[in-house]
Amino acid sequence: MDKLENMRVFVEVANCQSFVATSRKLNLSAPAVTRAIAQLEQNLDVRLFNRTTRHVRLTDTGARFYKDAKQILEDLEQAEAAASGSYIEPRGSLSITAPVLFGQKHIAPILTEYLQQNPAVDVKAMFYDRVGNILDEGLDIAVRIGHLKDSGLFATQVGSVQRVVCGAPEYFEKHGTPKSPEDLINHEVTLASTIEASTTWQFEKADRKLSIKISPRLQCNQNGTAIEAAKKGFGITRLMSYQVGEELRAGSLVRILRDYEPKSIPVSIIHLEGRKANAKIRAFVDLLVHRLKENPNINH
């Protein structure tokens, strides 16, 4: 490999913190990745990584070189892209991930709008209720609901959502409305396990935290099932506010215990490239930020 290729391998190893993940992402053999780093370290006469059987971490010298190498590669990529026009006109393939219901309800309409605006782009959308590694999975953009770890990725917060307790008006008319979390013990409850994996629900009021043990009669791993059960009057459930926003506005579900809701959870867009992102990413991020910031299901 030449010096630039070795530098690309080095930057990917630093990003992935793994030789194996880098070999998969760059479609190289694991020995080829190891040789590239060894050649670079030999040419520079420095150690770039501290390696153990489980971790690959930059040395102090490696961290300084990473910053410079990344800038060099970004400048080269920008020059090549400018020459080819990909920084001017959105084109190519774009991949995005988001939580299932958030993707179905709030990202899919934006995707179709984006595709209509950009005929030279095709999109791969993967919606799942887990936090994937966009580096390992080769994704361009991810919508995250939750507090972000310091990953070195670029992030834009577009608002926040909350865990809300709700049920059908008919249910509350028949069984009464809980006034405090403790009252849930005497009600039928549906547990959406993707939102609340535990049967102990956490609440807050005036910085005081409450833990309530519930006994759900229905447990489901699909949020849509919990929504439908609640709408049909089968007990009380707790979901994310964006998942039931339409139902709350329509009145088919009623939000209760608002004074006890935990702190809001940020909604963020993350991607690998900052202001130098190519046109397909920039255009989608810009549209996504604009549409999500005007979405009534997200707190702003």
QUIWO-V810923 format. One record per pair of residues at least 12 apart in sequence whose ideal C-beta (glycine too) atoms are under 10 Angstrom apart, sorted by sequence separation. I is the first residue (numbers start at 1). GAP is how many residues later the second one is. If there is no record, write none. Layout:
i/gap
I/GAP
I/GAP
//
This chain:
i/gap
10/12
13/12
19/12
21/12
22/12
37/12
47/12
49/12
50/12
111/12
175/12
189/12
200/12
201/12
217/12
218/12
225/12
226/12
227/12
273/12
9/13
12/13
13/13
20/13
46/13
47/13
48/13
49/13
98/13
126/13
131/13
141/13
142/13
144/13
165/13
175/13
198/13
199/13
200/13
201/13
226/13
231/13
271/13
8/14
9/14
12/14
19/14
22/14
37/14
46/14
47/14
48/14
96/14
111/14
124/14
131/14
199/14
200/14
223/14
230/14
239/14
241/14
271/14
18/15
19/15
22/15
46/15
47/15
48/15
96/15
124/15
131/15
143/15
145/15
146/15
172/15
198/15
199/15
224/15
269/15
270/15
12/16
46/16
48/16
124/16
125/16
126/16
127/16
129/16
135/16
145/16
165/16
171/16
198/16
199/16
218/16
223/16
227/16
231/16
237/16
269/16
9/17
19/17
34/17
44/17
48/17
94/17
108/17
123/17
131/17
134/17
135/17
171/17
184/17
199/17
217/17
218/17
220/17
223/17
226/17
227/17
230/17
236/17
271/17
8/18
19/18
41/18
44/18
46/18
48/18
96/18
107/18
123/18
131/18
133/18
135/18
196/18
217/18
226/18
236/18
9/19
37/19
46/19
108/19
134/19
165/19
184/19
216/19
218/19
224/19
227/19
228/19
231/19
238/19
269/19
13/20
41/20
94/20
107/20
167/20
181/20
196/20
199/20
216/20
223/20
227/20
232/20
236/20
241/20
269/20
5/21
12/21
13/21
41/21
44/21
48/21
94/21
104/21
167/21
181/21
182/21
216/21
223/21
231/21
236/21
40/22
103/22
167/22
181/22
214/22
230/22
231/22
5/23
9/23
10/23
13/23
14/23
103/23
104/23
167/23
180/23
181/23
191/23
193/23
196/23
230/23
238/23
241/23
242/23
269/23
9/24
12/24
13/24
90/24
94/24
103/24
165/24
181/24
190/24
191/24
192/24
197/24
214/24
230/24
241/24
268/24
9/25
37/25
40/25
102/25
103/25
180/25
189/25
191/25
227/25
240/25
242/25
267/25
9/26
10/26
92/26
100/26
101/26
103/26
188/26
189/26
190/26
191/26
192/26
193/26
194/26
227/26
267/26
1/27
5/27
6/27
9/27
10/27
13/27
90/27
91/27
94/27
95/27
96/27
97/27
98/27
100/27
102/27
185/27
187/27
188/27
189/27
190/27
191/27
192/27
193/27
194/27
240/27
8/28
9/28
90/28
91/28
92/28
93/28
94/28
95/28
96/28
97/28
98/28
99/28
100/28
101/28
182/28
184/28
185/28
187/28
188/28
189/28
190/28
191/28
192/28
193/28
194/28
195/28
267/28
6/29
7/29
10/29
40/29
89/29
90/29
91/29
92/29
93/29
94/29
95/29
96/29
97/29
98/29
99/29
100/29
181/29
183/29
184/29
185/29
188/29
189/29
190/29
191/29
192/29
193/29
194/29
6/30
9/30
10/30
19/30
90/30
91/30
92/30
93/30
94/30
95/30
96/30
97/30
98/30
99/30
100/30
180/30
181/30
182/30
184/30
185/30
187/30
188/30
189/30
190/30
191/30
192/30
193/30
196/30
267/30
1/31
5/31
6/31
9/31
10/31
89/31
90/31
91/31
93/31
94/31
95/31
96/31
97/31
98/31
99/31
164/31
181/31
184/31
192/31
195/31
267/31
1/32
6/32
17/32
19/32
89/32
99/32
163/32
180/32
192/32
194/32
267/32
6/33
7/33
97/33
110/33
163/33
181/33
192/33
193/33
266/33
267/33
1/34
5/34
6/34
10/34
14/34
22/34
86/34
97/34
107/34
192/34
264/34
265/34
1/35
5/35
6/35
13/35
14/35
21/35
97/35
190/35
191/35
192/35
203/35
264/35
3/36
13/36
18/36
20/36
107/36
165/36
190/36
2/37
3/37
6/37
18/37
19/37
97/37
106/37
189/37
190/37
192/37
201/37
1/38
6/38
10/38
17/38
18/38
96/38
163/38
165/38
190/38
192/38
1/39
10/39
17/39
95/39
163/39
190/39
3/40
16/40
17/40
97/40
103/40
163/40
190/40
17/41
102/41
188/41
189/41
196/41
14/42
95/42
97/42
102/42
195/42
196/42
13/43
14/43
95/43
96/43
97/43
98/43
99/43
102/43
195/43
196/43
14/44
95/44
96/44
97/44
98/44
99/44
190/44
191/44
195/44
13/45
94/45
95/45
96/45
97/45
98/45
99/45
188/45
189/45
190/45
192/45
194/45
195/45
94/46
95/46
96/46
97/46
98/46
99/46
188/46
189/46
190/46
191/46
192/46
194/46
93/47
94/47
95/47
96/47
97/47
98/47
99/47
188/47
189/47
190/47
191/47
192/47
249/47
10/48
14/48
92/48
187/48
188/48
189/48
190/48
192/48
195/48
212/48
249/48
13/49
14/49
187/49
188/49
189/49
190/49
194/49
248/49
210/50
242/50
245/50
246/50
14/51
15/51
184/51
192/51
209/51
245/51
246/51
10/52
14/52
184/52
205/52
208/52
210/52
245/52
13/53
14/53
183/53
206/53
209/53
242/53
244/53
245/53
11/54
184/54
203/54
205/54
206/54
242/54
243/54
10/55
11/55
14/55
15/55
204/55
205/55
242/55
10/56
14/56
201/56
203/56
204/56
205/56
241/56
242/56
203/57
204/57
205/57
240/57
241/57
242/57
7/58
11/58
175/58
178/58
202/58
203/58
204/58
241/58
7/59
10/59
11/59
102/59
171/59
174/59
177/59
201/59
203/59
204/59
10/60
166/60
171/60
173/60
175/60
202/60
7/61
8/61
11/61
166/61
168/61
170/61
171/61
172/61
175/61
201/61
7/62
8/62
11/62
167/62
168/62
170/62
171/62
6/63
7/63
10/63
11/63
167/63
168/63
170/63
171/63
8/64
129/64
130/64
166/64
167/64
168/64
169/64
171/64
172/64
4/65
7/65
8/65
129/65
165/65
166/65
168/65
171/65
7/66
129/66
167/66
168/66
167/67
168/67
4/68
8/68
167/68
168/68
4/69
7/69
8/69
167/69
166/70
167/70
165/71
166/71
167/71
4/72
165/72
166/72
184/72
164/73
165/73
166/73
183/73
184/73
164/74
165/74
183/74
163/75
164/75
166/75
163/76
164/76
181/76
162/77
163/77
164/77
166/77
177/77
179/77
180/77
161/78
162/78
163/78
164/78
166/78
178/78
179/78
161/79
162/79
164/79
168/79
177/79
178/79
180/79
181/79
161/80
162/80
164/80
177/80
179/80
180/80
160/81
161/81
164/81
166/81
179/81
70/82
160/82
161/82
166/82
169/82
170/82
171/82
172/82
178/82
159/83
168/83
169/83
171/83
161/84
164/84
168/84
169/84
170/84
172/84
168/85
169/85
66/86
166/86
167/86
168/86
166/87
167/87
166/88
167/88
164/89
165/89
166/89
167/89
165/90
166/90
101/91
164/91
165/91
166/91
129/92
164/92
165/92
101/93
129/93
162/93
164/93
165/93
100/94
101/94
129/94
164/94
99/95
145/95
165/95
162/96
165/96
145/97
164/97
163/98
164/98
162/99
163/99
162/100
163/100
162/101
163/101
162/102
163/102
160/103
161/103
162/103
160/104
161/104
159/105
160/105
161/105
160/106
161/106
159/107
160/107
158/108
159/108
160/108
157/109
158/109
159/109
25/110
157/110
158/110
25/111
155/111
156/111
157/111
158/111
21/112
24/112
25/112
156/112
157/112
22/113
24/113
25/113
155/113
156/113
157/113
21/114
22/114
24/114
155/114
156/114
18/115
21/115
153/115
154/115
155/115
156/115
20/116
21/116
154/116
155/116
16/117
18/117
153/117
154/117
17/118
18/118
147/118
148/118
153/118
154/118
16/119
146/119
147/119
151/119
153/119
154/119
15/120
16/120
104/120
145/120
146/120
148/120
152/120
153/120
154/120
15/121
101/121
102/121
144/121
145/121
146/121
147/121
153/121
154/121
100/122
101/122
144/122
145/122
146/122
148/122
12/123
100/123
101/123
144/123
145/123
154/123
99/124
100/124
143/124
144/124
143/125
144/125
101/126
142/126
143/126
144/126
142/127
143/127
154/127
141/128
142/128
141/129
142/129
156/129
141/130
142/130
156/130
158/130
139/131
140/131
141/131
154/131
158/131
139/132
140/132
141/132
156/132
157/132
158/132
139/133
140/133
156/133
158/133
159/133
158/134
159/134
157/135
158/135
159/135
15/136
106/136
134/136
141/136
156/136
157/136
158/136
159/136
161/136
15/137
105/137
106/137
134/137
135/137
140/137
156/137
158/137
161/137
162/137
14/138
15/138
101/138
102/138
105/138
134/138
140/138
159/138
160/138
161/138
101/139
104/139
106/139
141/139
159/139
160/139
102/140
105/140
140/140
141/140
158/140
159/140
160/140
99/141
101/141
102/141
105/141
140/141
159/141
101/142
158/142
99/143
100/143
101/143
141/143
99/144
140/144
141/144
140/145
143/145
141/147
143/149
145/153
123/157
121/158
122/158
120/159
121/159
120/160
121/160
106/161
118/161
123/161
118/162
121/162
121/163
102/165
118/165
114/166
117/166
118/166
117/167
99/168
98/169
114/169
115/169
118/169
114/170
117/170
98/171
114/172
96/173
97/173
111/173
114/173
110/174
113/174
114/174
96/175
111/176
110/177
111/177
114/177
110/178
113/178
110/180
107/181
110/181
106/182
109/182
110/182
94/184
107/184
96/185
106/185
107/185
110/185
92/186
94/186
106/186
109/186
91/187
92/187
93/187
94/187
90/188
91/188
92/188
96/188
87/189
89/189
90/189
91/189
92/189
94/189
96/189
106/189
87/190
88/190
89/190
90/190
94/190
98/190
102/190
105/190
87/191
88/191
89/191
90/191
106/191
86/192
87/192
90/192
96/192
105/192
106/192
86/193
87/193
90/193
84/194
85/194
86/194
89/194
90/194
78/195
81/195
87/195
102/195
77/196
82/196
102/196
81/197
78/198
81/198
74/199
77/199
78/199
74/200
78/200
75/201
77/201
74/202
71/205
15/257
//
